[in-house]
Amino acid sequence: MKIHFLKYFKYCIPVLLLAACKKDITQLNVNPKAITNVPGEMLFSNAEVAFANTMTTPNVNTGIFELISQYWAETTYPQESQYDLGNRNIPLNWWNSMYRDVIQDFNQSIILMRQQQNDPTLLPANKLAYKNKIAIAKIFRAYAFSVLVNTFGDIPYTEALQGSTNTTPKYDNQKDVYYALLDTISTSISELDVSGTSFDNADLIYGGDVTEWYKLANSMQLKLAMVIADSDPAKAQALVEAAAPNVFTSNDDNALLKYTTTPPNVNPIWSNLVQSGRNDFVIASTFVDTLNARQDPRRQFYFTGVGSSGSYIGGTYGSGNSFRKFSHPSAKVEAPDFPAIIMDYAEVELLLAEGAARGMNVGGTAADHYNNGITAAIEFWGGSSTDATTYLADPVNQFNSTNWQKSIGVQAWINYYTRGFDAWVEQRRLDYPQLVAPPSALTAYPVRYTYPSTEENLNEANYKAASTSIGGDAVTTRLFWDTK
């Protein structure tokens, strides 16, 4: 019996093996729960969140613009406020965050939605919705690209986002890229149809409201056009005057990405300052002293008070500071559901004030727009119209037409608190406030980021060409629009 069983088993083994070989065992490598077909709308949502998080985070590996703009000072480790960009590979992390996490998702969402738009079974209303979705995604992608231009100068653009098919993309001239982005926004605005719908709940900013996106797109055009007002006044004026009638008109229009009170959908300021349990930042004296001198009513919403007097006291920028001796970001700013501000009505009014001061036809006077902007900012943060009136009655806060750059530049800086990157751009444009490097700094005040070290190592020829094109890969090299 034993012998017969062994014979049977002997002949069965090859049959079993043969049967096994007929199966495609590569299927074992496939995750049946993984998503293989991602809707373009989902990628758009993901890109919105990634953009908001990247622009808002105070993580010192990526988002040090609150430090560069001298809103905050550091406690134990002051290297970033001394402009040490290389130790943590900050330019590389910023570059990757924008290209990989933001722009790539916007780009893929456009590709997928164009495919969905071509579905012959779609009803006309749905085709119109896709037209709006694609236009909105193109506008936001262009806006994200502008962040990279305004950080580095020349960047990969026409050969960007090609993945493994081109790992050494050429760099395009910064002015050419910037003008292409302005053209994209202008064209996409004309493609928006406010009679139709768009993303609905997949849009985490406006819930798919095309009318609000139309206002935001025009506000973005206003903002990006004003960047070139010194280098190309005629083009800037044409774009500003085209956008001005259609921009934000109140705080109700503010482009906010709202977070929740519980992880993971929380403001990255809370994640980095509260959840992490770290006490790395205090308010810089550069900023708080300015607000104290102006009796700014936003102080209570921006900062904590110190001691029994509740005074607002700033630490020394560029040096280590005692956490308990100085003011910190307020509970409002550190709240997990504090929204990321993409654009707001206050900055739009300050941009219109600048347009009027430059002689552009934006409707209204520079002083009126300036006052509207400050009032909107104070009310957005929790102050009252009375607070704004009192503030504007103080001569130090009133609009000065003979030095409008200072009036607008300082108020834009105050308004952009928690939005360090935007403050950095405006400070370089208007040269106010006049921020200087601390004595401990490794370099002069940075007016751009140096390119990531990986570009020099892995894309050497194109890196060298770009460095030569912009005038040298240094933090002191001015961008094409920074003419002063």
C-alpha positions as CSV (number, residue, x, y, z in Angstrom):
1,M,0.0,0.0,0.0
2,K,2.8,2.3,0.8
3,I,4.5,1.5,-2.5
4,H,1.4,2.2,-4.5
5,F,0.9,5.5,-2.7
6,L,4.5,6.6,-3.5
7,K,4.0,5.7,-7.2
8,Y,0.8,7.7,-7.3
9,F,2.5,10.7,-5.6
10,K,5.5,10.5,-8.0
11,Y,3.3,10.8,-11.0
12,C,1.1,13.5,-9.5
13,I,3.9,16.0,-8.8
14,P,4.6,16.9,-12.4
15,V,0.9,17.3,-13.1
16,L,0.5,19.7,-10.2
17,L,3.6,21.6,-11.1
18,L,2.3,21.9,-14.7
19,A,-1.0,23.2,-13.6
20,A,0.7,25.7,-11.3
21,C,2.9,27.0,-14.1
22,K,-0.2,27.8,-16.2
23,K,-1.2,30.5,-13.6
24,D,0.1,34.1,-13.9
25,I,1.8,34.5,-10.6
26,T,2.6,38.1,-11.4
27,Q,-0.9,38.9,-10.2
28,L,0.4,38.3,-6.7
29,N,2.1,41.6,-7.0
30,V,-1.1,43.5,-7.6
31,N,-2.9,45.1,-4.7
32,P,-6.6,44.5,-5.3
33,K,-7.5,47.4,-3.0
34,A,-5.3,49.9,-4.8
35,I,-6.9,52.6,-7.0
36,T,-5.9,52.3,-10.6
37,N,-8.2,54.8,-12.2
38,V,-8.0,58.2,-10.3
39,P,-10.6,60.8,-11.3
40,G,-9.1,64.2,-12.3
41,E,-11.3,65.9,-9.7
42,M,-9.6,63.9,-6.9
43,L,-6.2,65.0,-8.1
44,F,-7.4,68.6,-8.2
45,S,-8.5,68.3,-4.6
46,N,-5.2,66.8,-3.6
47,A,-3.3,69.6,-5.3
48,E,-5.4,72.3,-3.6
49,V,-4.5,70.8,-0.2
50,A,-0.8,70.3,-1.1
51,F,-0.6,73.9,-2.3
52,A,-2.2,75.3,0.9
53,N,-0.1,73.1,3.1
54,T,3.2,74.0,1.3
55,M,2.5,77.7,1.4
56,T,1.4,77.6,5.1
57,T,3.7,75.2,6.8
58,P,6.4,76.6,9.2
59,N,8.4,73.4,9.0
60,V,12.0,74.5,8.9
61,N,12.8,71.9,6.3
62,T,10.6,73.6,3.8
63,G,8.7,76.7,4.8
64,I,11.0,79.2,6.4
65,F,9.3,82.3,4.9
66,E,7.9,83.4,8.2
67,L,11.5,83.7,9.2
68,I,12.8,85.3,6.0
69,S,10.1,87.9,6.2
70,Q,11.1,88.4,9.9
71,Y,7.7,87.7,11.4
72,W,9.2,85.1,13.7
73,A,12.6,84.5,15.4
74,E,13.9,81.2,16.6
75,T,14.7,79.9,20.0
76,T,17.3,77.1,20.3
77,Y,18.2,76.7,16.7
78,P,18.5,80.0,14.8
79,Q,20.2,78.7,11.6
80,E,17.3,79.3,9.3
81,S,16.9,83.0,10.3
82,Q,20.7,83.2,9.6
83,Y,19.9,82.2,6.0
84,D,21.4,78.7,6.2
85,L,19.5,77.2,3.3
86,G,21.8,74.3,2.7
87,N,22.0,72.4,6.0
88,R,18.4,71.1,5.6
89,N,18.3,71.2,1.8
90,I,15.5,73.8,2.0
91,P,15.6,74.8,-1.7
92,L,15.3,71.1,-2.7
93,N,12.4,70.5,-0.4
94,W,10.6,73.6,-1.6
95,W,11.3,72.6,-5.3
96,N,10.0,69.1,-4.8
97,S,6.9,70.2,-2.8
98,M,5.8,72.5,-5.6
99,Y,6.7,70.4,-8.6
100,R,5.9,66.9,-7.3
101,D,3.1,67.5,-4.8
102,V,1.3,70.4,-6.3
103,I,2.0,71.1,-10.0
104,Q,2.2,67.5,-11.0
105,D,-1.3,66.8,-9.5
106,F,-2.8,69.9,-11.2
107,N,-1.2,68.8,-14.5
108,Q,-2.5,65.2,-14.2
109,S,-5.9,66.4,-13.2
110,I,-6.1,68.5,-16.4
111,I,-5.0,65.5,-18.6
112,L,-7.6,63.2,-17.0
113,M,-10.4,65.7,-17.1
114,R,-9.8,66.4,-20.8
115,Q,-10.2,62.7,-21.4
116,Q,-13.4,62.7,-19.4
117,Q,-14.6,65.8,-21.3
118,N,-14.3,63.8,-24.6
119,D,-16.8,61.2,-23.5
120,P,-19.5,61.3,-26.2
121,T,-22.2,60.3,-23.8
122,L,-21.8,63.4,-21.6
123,L,-24.7,65.8,-21.5
124,P,-24.0,69.4,-22.6
125,A,-24.2,70.7,-19.0
126,N,-21.6,68.2,-17.9
127,K,-19.4,69.1,-20.8
128,L,-19.6,72.8,-19.7
129,A,-18.7,71.7,-16.2
130,Y,-15.6,70.0,-17.5
131,K,-14.7,73.1,-19.5
132,N,-14.9,75.1,-16.2
133,K,-13.0,72.5,-14.3
134,I,-10.1,72.5,-16.8
135,A,-9.9,76.3,-16.9
136,I,-9.8,76.5,-13.1
137,A,-7.1,73.8,-12.9
138,K,-5.0,75.7,-15.5
139,I,-5.3,78.9,-13.5
140,F,-4.2,77.3,-10.3
141,R,-1.4,75.4,-12.0
142,A,-0.1,78.7,-13.5
143,Y,-0.4,80.4,-10.1
144,A,1.7,77.5,-8.5
145,F,4.3,77.8,-11.3
146,S,4.6,81.5,-10.5
147,V,5.7,80.6,-7.0
148,L,8.6,78.7,-8.4
149,V,9.6,81.5,-10.8
150,N,9.4,84.0,-7.9
151,T,11.6,81.8,-5.8
152,F,14.3,80.7,-8.2
153,G,14.2,82.6,-11.5
154,D,14.7,80.4,-14.5
155,I,13.0,77.0,-14.0
156,P,12.1,73.9,-16.0
157,Y,8.7,74.7,-17.7
158,T,8.3,73.4,-21.2
159,E,10.1,70.2,-20.4
160,A,8.9,69.9,-16.8
161,L,6.6,67.1,-15.6
162,Q,7.8,64.5,-18.1
163,G,8.9,62.0,-15.5
164,S,11.2,59.2,-16.6
165,T,11.0,60.2,-20.2
166,N,13.1,63.3,-19.5
167,T,15.1,63.4,-16.2
168,T,17.2,66.4,-17.3
169,P,14.8,69.1,-18.4
170,K,16.0,72.3,-19.7
171,Y,15.4,75.5,-17.8
172,D,13.3,78.2,-19.5
173,N,14.0,81.9,-19.2
174,Q,12.2,83.3,-16.1
175,K,10.6,86.2,-18.0
176,D,9.3,83.9,-20.8
177,V,7.8,81.5,-18.2
178,Y,6.2,84.3,-16.2
179,Y,4.7,85.9,-19.3
180,A,3.4,82.4,-20.4
181,L,1.7,82.0,-17.0
182,L,0.1,85.4,-17.3
183,D,-1.2,84.4,-20.8
184,T,-2.5,81.2,-19.4
185,I,-4.5,82.9,-16.6
186,S,-5.9,85.5,-19.0
187,T,-6.9,82.9,-21.6
188,S,-8.4,80.6,-18.9
189,I,-10.5,83.5,-17.5
190,S,-12.1,83.9,-20.8
191,E,-12.9,80.2,-20.8
192,L,-14.8,80.3,-17.6
193,D,-18.6,80.3,-17.9
194,V,-20.4,81.4,-14.7
195,S,-23.7,79.9,-16.0
196,G,-22.2,76.4,-15.5
197,T,-21.0,74.4,-12.6
198,S,-17.6,72.9,-12.0
199,F,-16.1,70.7,-9.2
200,D,-18.8,70.9,-6.6
201,N,-17.5,69.4,-3.3
202,A,-14.2,68.3,-5.0
203,D,-13.2,72.0,-4.9
204,L,-12.2,72.6,-1.2
205,I,-12.0,76.4,-1.6
206,Y,-15.2,77.5,-3.2
207,G,-17.2,74.3,-3.5
208,G,-17.1,74.7,-7.3
209,D,-18.7,78.2,-7.4
210,V,-17.5,79.4,-10.8
211,T,-18.4,83.0,-10.0
212,E,-16.0,83.0,-7.1
213,W,-13.3,81.3,-9.2
214,Y,-13.8,84.1,-11.8
215,K,-13.1,86.7,-9.1
216,L,-10.1,84.7,-7.8
217,A,-8.7,84.3,-11.3
218,N,-8.9,88.0,-11.9
219,S,-7.4,88.8,-8.5
220,M,-4.6,86.4,-9.3
221,Q,-4.0,88.2,-12.6
222,L,-4.0,91.5,-10.8
223,K,-1.4,90.2,-8.3
224,L,0.9,88.6,-10.8
225,A,0.7,91.5,-13.2
226,M,1.7,94.0,-10.5
227,V,4.9,92.0,-10.0
228,I,6.1,93.2,-13.4
229,A,5.0,96.8,-12.9
230,D,8.5,98.1,-12.6
231,S,10.1,96.0,-15.3
232,D,7.3,96.2,-17.9
233,P,4.9,99.0,-16.9
234,A,2.8,98.9,-20.1
235,K,2.1,95.2,-20.0
236,A,1.4,95.4,-16.2
237,Q,-1.1,98.2,-16.7
238,A,-3.0,96.4,-19.5
239,L,-3.4,93.3,-17.4
240,V,-4.2,95.1,-14.2
241,E,-6.9,97.3,-15.8
242,A,-8.4,94.2,-17.5
243,A,-8.7,92.4,-14.2
244,A,-9.6,95.3,-11.8
245,P,-13.4,95.4,-12.5
246,N,-13.7,91.7,-11.7
247,V,-11.7,91.1,-8.5
248,F,-12.7,90.5,-4.9
249,T,-15.2,93.0,-3.5
250,S,-15.4,91.9,0.2
251,N,-14.0,89.4,2.7
252,D,-16.8,87.1,1.6
253,D,-14.7,86.4,-1.5
254,N,-11.6,85.4,0.4
255,A,-10.0,82.2,-1.0
256,L,-9.6,80.0,2.1
257,L,-8.8,76.3,2.4
258,K,-10.6,75.4,5.6
259,Y,-9.2,72.7,7.9
260,T,-10.8,70.6,10.6
261,T,-10.2,70.4,14.3
262,T,-8.9,66.9,14.2
263,P,-6.0,65.3,12.2
264,P,-5.2,64.6,9.5
265,N,-6.9,67.6,7.8
266,V,-5.5,70.3,10.1
267,N,-3.5,73.4,9.6
268,P,0.2,72.6,9.4
269,I,1.0,75.5,11.8
270,W,-0.9,73.5,14.5
271,S,0.9,70.3,13.4
272,N,4.3,71.9,13.7
273,L,3.9,74.1,16.7
274,V,1.3,72.4,18.9
275,Q,1.0,68.7,18.0
276,S,4.8,68.4,17.9
277,G,5.2,70.0,21.3
278,R,8.1,72.1,20.1
279,N,8.8,75.6,21.3
280,D,11.0,76.7,18.3
281,F,9.5,80.2,17.5
282,V,8.8,83.5,19.1
283,I,7.6,86.7,17.4
284,A,10.5,88.8,16.0
285,S,11.0,92.3,17.4
286,T,11.2,93.5,13.8
287,F,7.5,92.8,13.4
288,V,6.0,93.3,16.8
289,D,7.8,96.6,17.4
290,T,6.3,97.9,14.1
291,L,2.8,96.9,15.3
292,N,3.3,98.3,18.7
293,A,4.4,101.7,17.3
294,R,1.2,101.8,15.3
295,Q,-1.1,100.5,18.1
296,D,-2.2,97.9,15.7
297,P,-5.5,96.2,16.8
298,R,-4.5,93.0,15.2
299,R,-1.8,92.3,17.8
300,Q,-4.2,90.4,20.1
301,F,-5.2,88.1,17.2
302,Y,-1.6,87.7,16.0
303,F,0.4,87.2,19.2
304,T,0.2,86.2,22.8
305,G,1.0,88.7,25.5
306,V,3.9,88.4,27.9
307,G,3.6,88.4,31.7
308,S,0.9,90.0,33.9
309,S,1.0,93.2,31.7
310,G,0.2,91.3,28.6
311,S,2.7,93.3,26.6
312,Y,3.7,92.2,23.1
313,I,7.5,91.6,23.1
314,G,9.6,90.3,20.3
315,G,12.8,88.3,20.3
316,T,16.0,89.2,18.5
317,Y,15.9,88.0,14.9
318,G,18.8,85.8,13.9
319,S,19.7,84.9,17.4
320,G,18.5,82.3,19.9
321,N,15.8,83.5,22.2
322,S,14.1,82.3,25.4
323,F,10.7,81.0,24.6
324,R,9.0,82.1,27.8
325,K,10.2,85.7,27.6
326,F,8.7,86.7,24.3
327,S,5.4,86.7,22.5
328,H,4.4,83.6,20.5
329,P,1.9,83.0,17.7
330,S,-1.6,83.4,19.1
331,A,-4.1,80.6,19.9
332,K,-6.0,81.8,16.9
333,V,-3.1,81.2,14.6
334,E,-2.2,77.9,16.2
335,A,-5.7,76.5,16.1
336,P,-6.0,73.2,14.1
337,D,-8.8,74.6,12.0
338,F,-7.3,78.0,11.3
339,P,-7.7,78.3,7.5
340,A,-4.9,78.6,4.9
341,I,-5.3,81.9,3.1
342,I,-4.7,81.6,-0.6
343,M,-5.8,85.2,-1.4
344,D,-7.8,87.8,0.5
345,Y,-9.8,90.9,-0.2
346,A,-7.4,93.0,1.9
347,E,-4.4,92.3,-0.4
348,V,-6.6,92.9,-3.5
349,E,-7.4,96.4,-2.2
350,L,-3.8,97.1,-1.4
351,L,-2.9,96.1,-4.9
352,L,-5.6,98.3,-6.3
353,A,-4.2,101.1,-4.2
354,E,-0.8,100.5,-5.8
355,G,-2.4,100.5,-9.2
356,A,-4.0,103.8,-8.6
357,A,-0.8,105.3,-7.2
358,R,1.0,104.2,-10.4
359,G,-1.6,106.0,-12.5
360,M,-3.5,102.9,-13.7
361,N,-7.2,103.1,-14.3
362,V,-8.5,100.8,-11.5
363,G,-11.4,102.9,-10.3
364,G,-11.3,104.9,-7.1
365,T,-8.3,106.6,-5.4
366,A,-5.2,105.1,-4.0
367,A,-6.1,106.3,-0.5
368,D,-9.6,104.8,-0.7
369,H,-8.3,101.4,-1.7
370,Y,-5.6,101.6,0.9
371,N,-8.2,102.4,3.6
372,N,-10.5,99.6,2.3
373,G,-7.6,97.1,2.5
374,I,-6.6,97.9,6.0
375,T,-10.3,97.9,7.2
376,A,-10.8,94.5,5.5
377,A,-7.7,93.1,7.1
378,I,-8.6,94.2,10.6
379,E,-12.2,92.9,10.3
380,F,-11.1,89.6,8.9
381,W,-8.9,88.9,11.9
382,G,-11.6,89.8,14.4
383,G,-11.4,93.6,14.8
384,S,-14.2,96.0,14.3
385,S,-14.9,98.8,11.9
386,T,-14.4,101.2,14.8
387,D,-11.0,99.7,15.4
388,A,-10.1,100.3,11.8
389,T,-11.4,103.9,11.9
390,T,-9.3,104.6,15.0
391,Y,-6.2,103.0,13.4
392,L,-6.5,105.0,10.2
393,A,-7.0,108.2,12.1
394,D,-3.4,107.9,13.4
395,P,-1.1,109.8,11.0
396,V,1.5,107.0,11.1
397,N,-1.0,104.7,9.5
398,Q,-2.4,107.1,6.9
399,F,-1.7,106.8,3.2
400,N,1.3,108.9,2.1
401,S,1.1,109.6,-1.6
402,T,4.6,110.9,-1.8
403,N,6.0,107.5,-0.6
404,W,3.2,105.1,-1.4
405,Q,5.6,102.3,-1.7
406,K,6.3,102.5,2.1
407,S,2.6,103.0,3.0
408,I,1.5,100.0,0.9
409,G,4.6,97.9,1.5
410,V,4.4,98.0,5.3
411,Q,0.6,97.4,5.4
412,A,1.0,94.5,3.0
413,W,3.6,93.0,5.3
414,I,1.3,93.4,8.3
415,N,-1.5,91.8,6.4
416,Y,0.5,88.9,5.1
417,Y,1.3,87.5,8.5
418,T,1.1,83.7,8.3
419,R,1.8,84.1,4.6
420,G,5.5,84.6,4.6
421,F,6.1,83.8,0.9
422,D,3.7,86.4,-0.3
423,A,5.3,88.9,2.1
424,W,8.7,88.1,0.7
425,V,7.6,88.8,-2.8
426,E,6.0,92.1,-1.9
427,Q,9.0,93.2,0.1
428,R,11.3,92.6,-2.8
429,R,9.0,94.4,-5.1
430,L,8.3,97.5,-3.1
431,D,11.5,97.6,-1.0
432,Y,9.4,98.1,2.2
433,P,9.7,97.2,4.9
434,Q,13.4,97.6,4.7
435,L,14.5,94.2,6.1
436,V,18.2,93.6,6.6
437,A,20.2,90.6,7.4
438,P,21.1,90.1,11.1
439,P,24.8,90.3,12.1
440,S,24.9,86.5,12.5
441,A,23.7,85.8,8.9
442,L,25.7,83.7,6.5
443,T,24.7,85.8,3.6
444,A,23.0,89.1,2.7
445,Y,19.2,89.2,2.8
446,P,18.1,86.6,0.3
447,V,16.2,87.9,-2.8
448,R,16.0,84.4,-4.3
449,Y,16.6,80.7,-3.4
450,T,19.7,79.0,-4.8
451,Y,18.9,76.0,-7.0
452,P,18.7,72.5,-5.3
453,S,22.0,70.8,-5.1
454,T,20.6,67.8,-6.9
455,E,20.1,69.9,-10.0
456,E,23.8,70.8,-10.1
457,N,24.7,67.1,-9.7
458,L,22.1,65.4,-11.8
459,N,21.2,68.1,-14.4
460,E,24.5,69.8,-14.6
461,A,24.5,71.2,-18.2
462,N,21.0,72.8,-17.8
463,Y,21.8,73.9,-14.3
464,K,24.9,75.8,-15.5
465,A,23.0,77.3,-18.4
466,A,20.3,78.6,-16.0
467,S,22.8,79.9,-13.5
468,T,24.5,81.9,-16.2
469,S,21.2,83.1,-17.6
470,I,20.0,84.6,-14.3
471,G,23.4,86.1,-13.4
472,G,24.7,83.6,-11.0
473,D,23.2,81.0,-8.6
474,A,23.4,83.1,-5.5
475,V,20.8,84.4,-3.0
476,T,21.7,87.9,-3.9
477,T,20.9,87.6,-7.6
478,R,17.8,89.6,-8.4
479,L,15.0,88.2,-10.5
480,F,14.0,89.8,-13.8
481,W,11.3,92.0,-12.2
482,D,13.3,93.1,-9.2
483,T,14.8,96.2,-10.8
484,K,15.7,98.2,-7.7
